Amino acid sequence: MSVPMISFEAGEARLDWIALTEALAAGHRGPRAEIGDTFLYRGGDTLLSRAAWIDGMGIAVKTATIFPGNDGHETPVVNGGVNLYSDADGTLEAIVDFHLVTKWKTAGDSLMAARRLARADSRRILIVGAGTVARSLREAYGAGFPGAEFMVWNRTNAAAAALAAEYPDTRMVIDLEEAVAEADIVTCATMSTEPLILGEWLRPGTHLDLIGAFRPDMREADDRALQRARVFVDSRDTVLDHIGELKIPLAEGAIEAADVQADYYEFSAFQRGSDEEITLFKNGGGAHLDLMTARHVLERWSQG
């Protein structure tokens, strides 16, 4: 029996954002995942291998190469592959397009958090960054918050303008501080190693979604942002010891591990306490989310 190879186009045609967030939520109501991450570095380049095993769901191994120097060339910055294995006998069930899983896992992860942590009446959403992930966020947040108006900020104005032109109700902004102060939701997908978002800019009721940092030396928000907010993560195992967004302020004593309110396996605590509080979510994109997403893709693809 041949192993199906699910292409980006075939998988994308059968997916929607709200159904994916429900599948991710259901996955976290099952057994806790066993996760193994391996990071290798060469200068600014990264080899990231993530494996997850969830009893009853199966096994996924996703390998990503991140070469920032590819930016501006025909070769994508991020490449890789995803293998999905049977929980029953360990056989290879499917090879799923890497970019399909990455797109839907990454933006779906953040949307699931925002549906629980952002105010239900959020209508002004700021996207910080204008790359591939930013486009996925525009689609995902557009589905989760219909009727919202979007702003896009990027270090390069032309890239922000190009993204804004692709979508309705989306405009480029130049002043990041002013845009943050105006937004109900701020979602960041950059390659920054220095904080772009300052805590003093956040007004009460804002939800801050941080995606870009994936290395120990990367951050998108400063200490004050974490100190002012109630902090949530998708996975304590993935985020706290590996990603600079929390690893650095934890090591320096700016925050404590107890300041992290919950991860997705503590779902009952994953909620906003009041309309006035600031919430902050760190999207670490752990391997268990790749597994849940790949399994959801295979199920939807199999339905035809």
C-alpha positions as CSV (number, residue, x, y, z in Angstrom):
1,M,0.0,0.0,0.0
2,S,1.4,3.3,-1.1
3,V,1.8,6.1,1.5
4,P,-0.2,9.2,0.6
5,M,1.6,12.4,0.0
6,I,-0.7,15.4,0.7
7,S,0.3,18.5,-1.2
8,F,-0.2,22.0,-0.1
9,E,-3.1,22.6,-2.5
10,A,-4.9,19.3,-1.8
11,G,-4.7,19.9,2.0
12,E,-5.6,23.6,2.0
13,A,-8.7,23.0,-0.1
14,R,-10.2,21.0,2.8
15,L,-9.3,23.1,5.8
16,D,-10.9,26.0,7.7
17,W,-9.5,27.9,10.6
18,I,-12.2,27.5,13.1
19,A,-12.4,23.7,12.6
20,L,-8.6,23.5,13.1
21,T,-8.8,25.4,16.4
22,E,-11.4,23.0,17.6
23,A,-9.3,20.0,16.6
24,L,-6.3,21.5,18.5
25,A,-8.5,22.0,21.5
26,A,-9.7,18.4,21.3
27,G,-6.1,17.2,21.0
28,H,-5.2,18.9,24.3
29,R,-8.1,17.1,26.1
30,G,-6.3,13.8,25.4
31,P,-3.1,12.4,26.9
32,R,-0.2,14.7,27.2
33,A,2.3,14.5,24.4
34,E,5.8,13.2,24.7
35,I,8.0,15.8,22.9
36,G,11.6,15.8,21.8
37,D,13.2,18.8,20.2
38,T,16.7,19.1,18.7
39,F,18.2,22.4,17.7
40,L,21.4,22.7,15.7
41,Y,22.9,26.1,14.8
42,R,25.4,27.4,12.3
43,G,25.7,31.1,12.6
44,G,22.3,32.5,11.8
45,D,21.1,29.3,10.3
46,T,19.0,26.7,12.3
47,L,18.2,23.0,11.9
48,L,15.1,22.3,14.0
49,S,13.8,18.7,14.4
50,R,10.6,18.2,16.4
51,A,9.1,14.9,17.3
52,A,5.8,14.2,19.2
53,W,4.0,11.1,20.3
54,I,0.4,11.3,21.6
55,D,-1.0,8.0,22.8
56,G,-4.0,7.2,20.6
57,M,-3.2,9.8,18.0
58,G,0.2,8.7,16.6
59,I,3.7,10.1,16.0
60,A,4.9,13.0,13.9
61,V,8.4,14.1,13.1
62,K,8.9,17.5,11.5
63,T,12.2,18.8,10.4
64,A,12.7,22.5,9.5
65,T,15.7,24.3,8.1
66,I,15.7,28.1,8.7
67,F,18.2,30.0,6.5
68,P,17.5,33.8,6.9
69,G,20.0,34.5,4.1
70,N,17.6,33.0,1.6
71,D,15.4,36.1,2.1
72,G,15.1,38.0,-1.2
73,H,16.1,35.0,-3.2
74,E,14.0,32.4,-4.9
75,T,14.6,29.8,-2.2
76,P,12.3,30.1,0.8
77,V,13.8,31.0,4.2
78,V,12.1,27.9,5.8
79,N,12.1,24.4,4.3
80,G,11.5,20.9,5.7
81,G,9.2,17.9,5.8
82,V,6.6,16.2,8.0
83,N,6.1,12.4,8.5
84,L,3.0,11.1,10.2
85,Y,3.2,7.6,11.8
86,S,0.5,5.2,13.0
87,D,0.1,4.9,16.8
88,A,-0.9,1.3,16.4
89,D,2.0,-0.2,14.5
90,G,4.5,2.7,13.8
91,T,4.0,2.5,10.0
92,L,4.3,5.6,8.0
93,E,0.7,6.8,7.3
94,A,1.3,10.0,5.3
95,I,3.9,12.5,4.2
96,V,2.3,15.9,4.6
97,D,3.5,19.1,2.9
98,F,5.8,20.9,5.3
99,H,4.5,24.4,4.4
100,L,0.9,23.3,4.7
101,V,1.4,22.0,8.3
102,T,3.5,25.0,9.3
103,K,1.1,27.5,8.0
104,W,-2.0,26.1,9.6
105,K,-0.3,25.0,12.8
106,T,1.4,28.4,13.4
107,A,-1.6,30.7,12.7
108,G,-4.1,28.2,14.2
109,D,-2.1,28.0,17.4
110,S,-2.3,31.8,17.8
111,L,-6.0,32.0,16.8
112,M,-7.0,29.3,19.3
113,A,-5.3,31.4,22.1
114,A,-6.9,34.7,20.8
115,R,-10.4,33.1,20.8
116,R,-9.9,32.6,24.5
117,L,-7.7,35.5,25.6
118,A,-8.7,38.4,23.4
119,R,-11.8,40.4,24.1
120,A,-14.7,39.2,22.1
121,D,-15.4,42.7,20.8
122,S,-11.8,43.1,19.4
123,R,-12.1,45.0,16.1
124,R,-8.7,46.5,15.5
125,I,-5.9,44.0,14.8
126,L,-2.3,44.9,14.2
127,I,0.1,42.5,12.4
128,V,3.7,43.2,13.0
129,G,5.7,41.8,10.2
130,A,4.8,41.3,6.5
131,G,6.2,37.9,5.6
132,T,4.6,34.5,4.9
133,V,3.4,34.0,8.5
134,A,1.9,37.5,8.5
135,R,-0.3,36.5,5.6
136,S,-1.4,33.4,7.4
137,L,-2.3,35.5,10.4
138,R,-4.4,37.8,8.3
139,E,-6.4,34.8,7.0
140,A,-6.7,33.2,10.4
141,Y,-7.6,36.3,12.4
142,G,-10.0,37.3,9.6
143,A,-11.9,34.1,10.1
144,G,-11.8,34.3,13.9
145,F,-12.8,37.9,14.1
146,P,-15.0,38.7,11.2
147,G,-15.6,42.4,10.6
148,A,-12.3,43.4,12.2
149,E,-10.1,46.1,10.6
150,F,-6.4,45.2,10.2
151,M,-3.2,47.2,10.3
152,V,0.2,46.0,9.1
153,W,3.6,47.4,10.2
154,N,6.9,46.2,8.9
155,R,10.5,47.6,9.0
156,T,10.2,47.9,5.2
157,N,7.2,50.0,4.3
158,A,7.0,48.6,0.8
159,A,6.5,45.0,2.2
160,A,3.7,46.2,4.6
161,A,2.0,48.1,1.7
162,A,2.2,45.0,-0.5
163,L,0.6,42.8,2.2
164,A,-2.2,45.4,2.9
165,A,-3.0,45.6,-0.8
166,E,-3.8,41.8,-0.9
167,Y,-6.6,41.9,1.6
168,P,-9.7,44.0,2.2
169,D,-10.0,46.2,5.4
170,T,-6.3,46.2,5.8
171,R,-4.0,49.2,5.8
172,M,-0.3,49.9,6.2
173,V,0.9,51.9,9.3
174,I,4.2,53.6,9.8
175,D,4.3,54.5,13.5
176,L,4.5,51.2,15.5
177,E,3.9,52.8,18.9
178,E,0.7,54.6,17.7
179,A,-0.5,51.4,16.0
180,V,0.0,49.3,19.2
181,A,-1.8,51.9,21.2
182,E,-4.8,51.7,18.8
183,A,-5.0,47.9,18.5
184,D,-7.2,45.5,20.4
185,I,-5.0,42.6,19.3
186,V,-1.3,42.8,18.4
187,T,0.2,39.8,16.7
188,C,3.9,39.7,15.9
189,A,5.7,37.5,13.4
190,T,9.2,38.8,12.9
191,M,12.8,37.6,13.0
192,S,13.8,40.1,15.6
193,T,16.4,39.4,18.3
194,E,15.6,42.7,20.1
195,P,12.2,43.7,21.5
196,L,10.0,45.6,19.1
197,I,6.9,45.9,21.4
198,L,7.3,47.9,24.5
199,G,5.1,47.2,27.5
200,E,4.5,50.9,28.1
201,W,2.7,51.1,24.7
202,L,0.0,48.5,25.6
203,R,-3.3,49.8,26.7
204,P,-5.6,48.0,29.1
205,G,-7.6,45.2,27.4
206,T,-5.0,44.4,24.7
207,H,-4.1,40.9,23.7
208,L,-0.5,40.5,22.6
209,D,0.4,37.4,20.4
210,L,4.1,36.7,20.0
211,I,5.1,34.2,17.3
212,G,8.4,35.1,15.7
213,A,11.0,34.2,18.4
214,F,12.1,30.5,18.1
215,R,15.8,30.7,19.2
216,P,17.2,31.4,22.7
217,D,18.5,34.8,21.5
218,M,15.3,36.1,20.0
219,R,12.6,38.3,21.5
220,E,9.7,40.5,20.2
221,A,8.5,42.1,23.5
222,D,10.4,43.7,26.4
223,D,10.3,42.8,30.1
224,R,7.7,45.4,30.9
225,A,5.2,43.8,28.5
226,L,5.5,40.5,30.3
227,Q,5.3,42.2,33.7
228,R,2.1,44.1,32.8
229,A,0.4,41.1,31.2
230,R,-1.1,37.8,32.3
231,V,1.2,35.4,30.4
232,F,0.1,32.2,28.7
233,V,2.1,29.7,26.5
234,D,1.1,26.9,24.2
235,S,3.5,24.5,25.9
236,R,5.7,25.1,29.0
237,D,8.0,22.3,27.8
238,T,8.6,24.0,24.4
239,V,8.8,27.6,25.5
240,L,10.3,28.2,28.9
241,D,13.7,26.7,28.5
242,H,14.3,27.1,24.7
243,I,12.9,30.4,23.5
244,G,14.4,33.8,24.4
245,E,11.0,35.4,24.7
246,L,10.6,33.9,28.2
247,K,14.0,32.2,28.7
248,I,15.9,35.5,28.9
249,P,13.5,37.3,31.3
250,L,13.3,34.2,33.5
251,A,17.1,33.9,33.7
252,E,17.4,37.6,34.5
253,G,14.7,37.6,37.1
254,A,12.4,39.9,35.3
255,I,9.6,37.3,35.7
256,E,9.3,34.0,37.4
257,A,8.0,30.7,36.1
258,A,5.0,31.0,38.4
259,D,4.0,34.1,36.4
260,V,3.1,31.9,33.4
261,Q,-0.6,31.3,34.0
262,A,-1.2,28.2,31.9
263,D,-0.4,26.2,28.8
264,Y,-2.9,24.4,26.6
265,Y,-2.9,21.3,28.9
266,E,-4.4,23.6,31.6
267,F,-7.3,24.7,29.5
268,S,-9.7,25.6,32.3
269,A,-7.2,28.4,33.3
270,F,-6.8,29.5,29.7
271,Q,-9.2,32.5,29.8
272,R,-9.3,36.2,30.2
273,G,-10.1,37.5,33.7
274,S,-11.5,40.9,32.8
275,D,-11.9,43.3,29.9
276,E,-9.2,45.6,31.4
277,E,-6.3,43.2,31.8
278,I,-3.6,42.7,29.2
279,T,-3.0,39.2,28.0
280,L,0.1,37.9,26.4
281,F,0.5,34.6,24.5
282,K,3.8,33.0,23.4
283,N,3.3,30.7,20.4
284,G,6.2,28.2,20.7
285,G,4.7,25.9,18.0
286,G,5.7,22.6,19.7
287,A,5.8,19.3,17.9
288,H,2.6,18.1,19.5
289,L,0.8,20.9,17.6
290,D,2.4,19.7,14.3
291,L,1.1,16.2,15.1
292,M,-2.4,17.4,15.9
293,T,-2.4,19.6,12.7
294,A,-1.0,16.8,10.5
295,R,-3.6,14.3,11.9
296,H,-6.4,16.8,11.2
297,V,-5.1,17.4,7.7
298,L,-5.1,13.6,7.0
299,E,-8.6,13.2,8.4
300,R,-10.0,16.0,6.3
301,W,-8.1,14.9,3.2
302,S,-9.4,11.3,3.6
303,Q,-12.9,12.6,3.7
304,G,-12.5,13.7,0.1
